[in-house]
Amino acid sequence: MDFYRQYDSLLSSDELSFVEKARAFCTGAFSDHLLQAHIEGIPFAREWISRWAALGMFGLQAQRDHGGLGASFLCKVRVAQEMAQHGFAAAFCLNHHQGSVTRLSQTGTPAQAQRLLPDALRGERLYTIAMTEPGGGSDAAGMSTIATRVPDGWRLNGSKSWLTDGLIVDGLILLARAANDTADDGVASFYVTLDDAATFSRREIMVPGARSFRLAEITFKDHFIPDWAMIAAPGQALKASMATINAARVHVAAMCVATLRASLAEAVAYCQERHTFGKSLLQHQGLRWELANVATRLEAANALVYRAAELIQRGETPVTLAAQCKAFAVETAIWGVDQCIRAIGATGASSAHRLNMHLAEMRMAAYADGTNEMLFDRIGKGLAADYPLQSAAH
Ligand SMILES: Cc1cc2nc3c(=O)[nH]c(=O)nc-3n(C[C@H](O)[C@H](O)[C@H](O)COP(=O)(O)OP(=O)(O)OC[C@H]3O[C@@H](n4cnc5c(N)ncnc54)[C@H](O)[C@@H]3O)c2cc1C
């Protein structure tokens, strides 16, 4: 049974070759390195980001005439899944930058593409989304970072926190409240480059067991943004960022499913080898049923993720399904990885074990792109429209 067959059946032969390339890259030395970095409590080495860039993977969805590979959403999902099987944080970080490159290529102005895209494609300038603030992330409309109009651009003041790759990025897709003489104080978004070290500072946000996210807070003091770097005008940015949120949620959910699948495989292999009371752990019915339960919920999560992913691939906007699949996949993965750890006994509790790394990183997936409370709120708002009584005509 090929867990990813449904996804792969919709990919072109070129896209299948990108997935194959990702699999070859992630298996072996890279995978070993991720675990070693986890054991040492440090982020994975930056050289692996350059190696990934050299494969052209940051341009996976960028337009071909920009030097990208022009792949589809489902291909992006499958490439991310290949990496998430070895380490969720690494997959999440590299895909954050890849998503920014896609955005630059697909919706950037000619000036933005010309100035920013080549470095971004080569991974020489890394980007992340900067929306959350120390005062909160769920209520994006309440942000207090201010961009004030000045000749030829804007001056930025405030702080952004919990930024993926925040320790090493030198580019941001940043949302800020615009302040100007016309009292138009809507939220705008900008490409912000971090070149002038005098006007910004970084602080690592330490998350034990998950330092590969390289989370950081970045504070700005009169940081200049040129006019050409504006993405969405005041009042338009929140709507624009919502346009990509469904795909982002499905993407995270798909990576969670891949991490859980890898965890289950690891637990099963271990339980086949280890013996107690004259038989393998897997032959003890009590333990076998626990892993069977993980397998069943994993399949349910994957079915939900696939259903949402396929709709996004077709250009639809599955708001409810995207929220459902992210909420369910994250909960299932956190619970399921924990079950796998328990199934292999004390070995799984050791920080030297990959399942320990998977659990620490999986727990972080619960916050990105919407917490479960916000997702259930979204699903709840759609209940009447999504689940009406069936009429006789149906
Ligand atoms: C690994 C990781 C990577 C991240 N990467 C980025 C990034 O690259 N860029 C970025 O901008 N942000 C990033 N974030 C931040 C993330 O988006 C926020 O953590 C998230 O939006 C929640 O915001 P908060 O943590 O400030 O919680 P808060 O908004 O303060 O919420 C606290 C709690 O209250 C709940 N809550 C809030 N409002 C409601 C409500 N109306 N009803 C019920 N419950 C509610 C929340 O669900 C949560 O449980 C990242 C976070 C993590 C952990």
The ligand as a MOL file (V3000), in Angstrom:
LIG
                    3D

  0  0  0     0  0            999 V3000
M  V30 BEGIN CTAB
M  V30 COUNTS 53 58 0 0 0
M  V30 BEGIN ATOM
M  V30 1 C 6.8590 27.0180 15.0020 0
M  V30 2 C 6.1730 28.3270 14.8040 0
M  V30 3 C 6.4140 29.0480 13.6680 0
M  V30 4 C 5.7990 30.2810 13.4810 0
M  V30 5 N 6.1250 31.0220 12.3740 0
M  V30 6 C 5.5990 32.2560 12.2370 0
M  V30 7 C 6.0310 33.0970 11.1540 0
M  V30 8 O 6.8910 32.7140 10.3590 0
M  V30 9 N 5.4800 34.3160 11.0340 0
M  V30 10 C 4.5480 34.7780 11.9020 0
M  V30 11 O 4.0860 35.9010 11.7140 0
M  V30 12 N 4.1390 34.0330 12.9520 0
M  V30 13 C 4.6510 32.7840 13.1480 0
M  V30 14 N 4.2800 32.0070 14.2220 0
M  V30 15 C 3.3450 32.5450 15.1880 0
M  V30 16 C 1.9500 31.9320 15.0830 0
M  V30 17 O 1.3390 32.3530 13.8900 0
M  V30 18 C 1.1940 32.3630 16.3470 0
M  V30 19 O 1.7480 31.6440 17.4250 0
M  V30 20 C -0.2860 32.0960 16.2400 0
M  V30 21 O -0.8650 32.9750 15.3130 0
M  V30 22 C -0.9860 32.2910 17.6010 0
M  V30 23 O -0.6750 33.5270 18.1480 0
M  V30 24 P -0.1290 33.6460 19.6450 0
M  V30 25 O 0.8850 32.5900 19.8570 0
M  V30 26 O 0.2760 35.0500 19.8610 0
M  V30 27 O -1.3700 33.2810 20.5520 0
M  V30 28 P -2.5520 34.2680 20.9730 0
M  V30 29 O -3.1250 34.9060 19.7620 0
M  V30 30 O -2.0990 35.1350 22.0630 0
M  V30 31 O -3.5950 33.1980 21.5460 0
M  V30 32 C -3.3480 32.5210 22.7910 0
M  V30 33 C -4.3600 31.3730 22.9100 0
M  V30 34 O -5.6780 31.9160 22.8780 0
M  V30 35 C -6.4250 31.2930 21.8490 0
M  V30 36 N -7.3390 32.2900 21.2670 0
M  V30 37 C -7.0310 33.4970 20.7490 0
M  V30 38 N -8.1370 34.1060 20.2730 0
M  V30 39 C -9.1690 33.2460 20.4790 0
M  V30 40 C -10.5720 33.2720 20.1660 0
M  V30 41 N -11.1190 34.3000 19.5110 0
M  V30 42 N -11.3370 32.2180 20.5540 0
M  V30 43 C -10.7760 31.1470 21.2170 0
M  V30 44 N -9.4470 31.0640 21.4980 0
M  V30 45 C -8.6630 32.0940 21.1280 0
M  V30 46 C -5.4080 30.7990 20.8460 0
M  V30 47 O -5.9220 29.7180 20.0690 0
M  V30 48 C -4.2630 30.3870 21.7500 0
M  V30 49 O -4.5140 29.0840 22.2450 0
M  V30 50 C 4.8880 30.7860 14.4420 0
M  V30 51 C 4.6230 30.0360 15.6010 0
M  V30 52 C 5.2670 28.8330 15.7990 0
M  V30 53 C 5.0220 28.0750 17.0610 0
M  V30 END ATOM
M  V30 BEGIN BOND
M  V30 1 1 1 2
M  V30 2 1 2 3
M  V30 3 2 2 52
M  V30 4 2 3 4
M  V30 5 1 4 5
M  V30 6 1 4 50
M  V30 7 2 5 6
M  V30 8 1 6 7
M  V30 9 1 6 13
M  V30 10 2 7 8
M  V30 11 1 7 9
M  V30 12 1 9 10
M  V30 13 2 10 11
M  V30 14 1 10 12
M  V30 15 2 12 13
M  V30 16 1 13 14
M  V30 17 1 14 15
M  V30 18 1 14 50
M  V30 19 1 15 16
M  V30 20 1 16 17
M  V30 21 1 16 18
M  V30 22 1 18 19
M  V30 23 1 18 20
M  V30 24 1 20 21
M  V30 25 1 20 22
M  V30 26 1 22 23
M  V30 27 1 23 24
M  V30 28 2 24 25
M  V30 29 1 24 26
M  V30 30 1 24 27
M  V30 31 1 27 28
M  V30 32 2 28 29
M  V30 33 1 28 30
M  V30 34 1 28 31
M  V30 35 1 31 32
M  V30 36 1 32 33
M  V30 37 1 33 34
M  V30 38 1 33 48
M  V30 39 1 34 35
M  V30 40 1 35 36
M  V30 41 1 35 46
M  V30 42 1 36 37
M  V30 43 1 36 45
M  V30 44 2 37 38
M  V30 45 1 38 39
M  V30 46 1 39 40
M  V30 47 2 39 45
M  V30 48 1 40 41
M  V30 49 2 40 42
M  V30 50 1 42 43
M  V30 51 2 43 44
M  V30 52 1 44 45
M  V30 53 1 46 47
M  V30 54 1 46 48
M  V30 55 1 48 49
M  V30 56 2 50 51
M  V30 57 1 51 52
M  V30 58 1 52 53
M  V30 END BOND
M  V30 END CTAB
M  END
